[in-house]
Amino acid sequence: MTDTEQVTIEFYGVPRWRAGRAELAVPAGTVTTVLAAIERDCPGLRGLMRNDGRLAPHYLLSINGERFLTDMEQLNAGDRVLLLSADAGG
């Protein structure tokens, strides 16, 4: 798989701890298929996705560090998706 066919997931905070890694490359696709790939490759993140295929409410996804995900859109090859805990504070 080349960079032109995949998205890179960057894990921050609790998701990084649960994933056991800083990032993961998965095939580009819908958010639902990307979340399923994350759960498959990072068993510590099972429960990331609700039964309807949407992101669980205690997580946030940021696309390319520019905006937060608001619906279950298509992720484009080359996108960098940041996964973080919704309850992260400062």
QUIHUPE-V478294 format. One line per field, one symbol per residue. psi: psi as a letter, one per 40 degrees, with the letter a starting at -180 (. if undefined). Layout:
psi: ???
This chain:
psi: hideeiihhhhibddddddfidihhiiiaiddddddddddegdeeiedhideeihieeiihhhfediiheagihhiheihhhhihdeha.
